Amino acid sequence: MSRSSQSVAHSVEVIDLNTHYGDRQILHNVSLEVKQGEIMVIMGGSGSGKTTLLNHLLGLMPPTSGTVRILDQDLGRLTPLERQKLRTRTGVAFQSGALFSSMSIGDNIALPLREHTDLDPTTIGIMTRLKLEVVSLAGFENLKPAELSGGMIKRAALARAIVMDPEVLFCDEPSAGLDPVVASSIDDLILRLRDAMGMSIVVVTHDLDSTFKIADRICVLDKGKVLALDTVEAIRASTDTRIQNLLNRRTEEAEPDPDAYLRRLLGDTSTPPDGTPRT
Amino acid sequence: MAGGLGVDKLTKMLDRLGRWAVAGVAEFGFGAALVGESVFWLAMGRKRRQPVRLGPVVAQAMEIGIGALPIVTVLSGTIGIMLAIQGVYSLKLFGAESRVTLGVAMSTVREFAPLITGILVAGRSGSALAARLGTMRINQEIDALTVMGVSPVRFLVVPALVAMMVMLPCLTLWADLVGLFTAGLYIAPQLGSTMGAYVNEVTSLVQMNDMLHGLAKSVIFSVLITIVGVVNGASVSGGAEGVGHMTTRSVVHAISAIVITDMIFVFMVTR
């Protein structure tokens, strides 16, 4: 298969992204870029805006302002047809798996091939089983998603995300809600995928162990702003208290403004909590 | 002070009315856009490498049409007998019971068969569609389709719409036959005639025009049921409770839309 990926400078490029839910600003001037073959982990606590950022990267939500470029194509300027073509070059593994519950695991994984290629059923069957082998789910293709465990669903979702051999893979909380052993096996899988297929991978997570294990670079989001964007070592060595709090699982410092606290208790809504994201 | 408070209340009420109206118009627009997009995928899908496939259409048609056959048979049969009894009773009042076949045949073919079938299918399949799409939405399955580059409208809505548009007229036709037959079972002995004579009378009375009147309505109903189900399913938020709420809403809206559209159609066509 001929690929144009060699000429792509950045697999993912985000420039000055701002988003609002109603009057509340969720993302503030977020910028980041993911190089080809790199694993970028977007890390942040609940309500840091990382899910919103992912939705922008996937083109599921238009931002208020700013640019998202995937494989050198501006998401905001694509025609529907170009967008459809771009989406065959990216893969997404959702947090809950988002497998189609009415279809078997095999049909789930085969769906992108059936919809986007002219391959014959035998070839599609082979490619489906190949991806199931990659995620160690061989032999489970006839089961329905409801019959799988949480870890198996995440692996099946990964298999579906990579069935078209994407150039960019997005993973939403790949290890959330799994026990440490299974979570670690998913991390290994992500590393293997990058090494074997050379894809760029964007992982959104709040799991520290998995972040340090898989990341080439880390983007720390806090209250909708990029707090730090650097290599694993640099983030570990950072002296920023907010980052250290996140890394050492310390809770945030006490309320800095007692007046604001009192106003909130009294139900005074005239001063909205500016920029405080949803938890 | 009191006047100020009254004005305040009034503006709040107007505000709510305005928001409600805007939401209603938006929902209507969403429905219209869905119809447009469905037609687009039917016509252009192959060119865009996203054809509407026959398999899902047939599966939906089986579910919507064949699955509803028993209940449509029972209810249209019951309504045929009911109309016959009422018709004979009311016409007897001025000694015109021999004309009962005309009344029963017209009201079954033009009104009751399409209406009852529509309401049944709205309750059976419209609600199922809303619940299915709603569950898929909260499970991020719709997002998954979108990011795969598969249009959810092409993949989920068009098969249901096509199946509904084919099966609802078929079911209506079946309801016509069953209703007229059971009505005959009551009418023939009441008038002291035979079933053969009744069938002859019906076939001479019911014109092509009357059949088409009923079938045209059932085609309109099929679009209404599908679109109302999809709009409600796609607007689900807030977990399982949201799915239940929107499913109920879709049935109520679909049946209201059917009855109101029926009246408008009759007003436009029959006067």
Interface residues (C-beta under 8 A of the other chain):
Chain A: L58 G59 L60 L81 R83 Q84 K85 L86 R87 T88 T90 V92 F94 Q95 S96 A98 L99 F100 S101 L111 P112 E115 H116
Chain B: R48 R49 Q50 T135 M136 N139 Q140 E141 D143 A144 T146 V147 M148 G149 V150 S151 F155
